[in-house]
Each structure stands twice: as C-alpha cells, then as structure tokens.
Amino acid sequence: MKGAIFFSGKYGSTEQYANWIGEATGLPVFSINNPNADPSEFDYLILGSSIIYFKLSIRKWAEVNLSKLNGRSKILFSVSGAGPSDKLERWVAKSFPTVLLSQMDHVALAGRLDHSKVNWLIKLSLWIGSLFNPDPLASKEERYGFDHVDKDSIKPIIERIGQLMHDVVPVKN
C-alpha cells in the first residue's frame, strides 16, 4: 500500500501537523504547490488543510484533482481556531464536493493565530469580531492570538492510517 500526505496551509500549523504525521508514519509529505506531487500515484491519501475565511484552503486543488482523489481512501484533517463543532463541519461541507466528503474521515485539529503573521485587514476583522464574541476567552484569543497546536492530537489520524495501511486495496490506474 502506498500512501501520502498532501497539505495546504497559510501560516505553518497545517504543515507542522503534516510533517508530524509523516514522521510518525513514514509517509511522504507534499505541499499542494509542489508540481511533482501527484495523488494518483498513491492508494490512500491524507489531506491537510487550514481553514481561511470559513473555507478549506485545499478546496480548489481538490476540485482540480477530483478524478485523482475519487475512489481512494482519504483522511482529511482541518486546522483552525474553531475546534470540532457543527459550525466547522458546515465549513468543510461547503468546501468539498459531496462525493469527496462521503469518501473520507474528517479530523479537526486546533491551530494557531500569530498576529505577527497576518495582515492588518485580518487583524482588524479579528478585533471587530472579538467585540461581539460572547465567549471571553475566545474574544481574547481573537485579539491577541493563540497557539493550540499539539502533537498528541494527531493520534486518531495515526491510528486511522494504520487501519488504512492494512485495509486498502490498491487502486488500479
């Protein structure tokens, strides 16, 4: 069985998780921006994506590569400040075609917000949003940032990859 990790991120959290998963499993890790990365060469795929403006950053790549992704076993991990919730599942559902979502497991991972890496418009949007957030901790994190990236949170993904490595029948191209 051949598997690989493909990720799309903006500020480093998603790449960090992808690399940790790669180290733990021995799977190769590819940025979706790598022109040599071809998902059709693998039997199972781990897709990692940050969530930017309520959408998966990997969504356009997934649409372009739909025929290469379709029919393969997949795990999606999303990285955001939202954490597991119905709201997050709605964002994921709006980002991917239903056919793809029905073929994958989704694991939500906590991200990081480093205000030194975001532009002034995002900072302003976060500050304004924080004024209306009823959760005092979330409001503070929107204003000043947070880091909830945690290596231990990849354990469910590692376990699922172990199952895939034993259960997947190779895809015939």
C-alpha positions, 0 to 999 in steps of 0.5 A: 500500500502506498500512501501520502500526505498532501497539505495546504496551509497559510501560516505553518500549523497545517504543515507542522501537523503534516510533517508530524504525521509523516514522521510518525508514519513514514509517509511522504509529505507534499505541499499542494504547490509542489508540481511533482506531487501527484495523488494518483500515484498513491492508494490512500491519501491524507489531506491537510488543510487550514481553514481561511475565511470559513473555507478549506484552503485545499478546496480548489486543488481538490476540485482540480484533482477530483478524478485523482482523489475519487475512489481512494481512501482519504483522511482529511484533517482541518486546522483552525481556531474553531475546534470540532463543532457543527459550525466547522463541519458546515465549513468543510461541507461547503468546501468539498464536493459531496462525493469527496466528503462521503469518501473520507474521515474528517479530523479537526485539529486546533491551530494557531493565530500569530498576529505577527503573521497576518495582515492588518485587514485580518487583524482588524476583522479579528478585533471587530469580531472579538467585540461581539464574541460572547465567549471571553476567552475566545474574544481574547484569543481573537485579539491577541492570538493563540497557539493550540497546536499539539502533537498528541492530537494527531493520534486518531489520524495515526491510528486511522492510517494504520487501519488504512495501511492494512485495509486498502486495496490498491487502486488500479490506474 
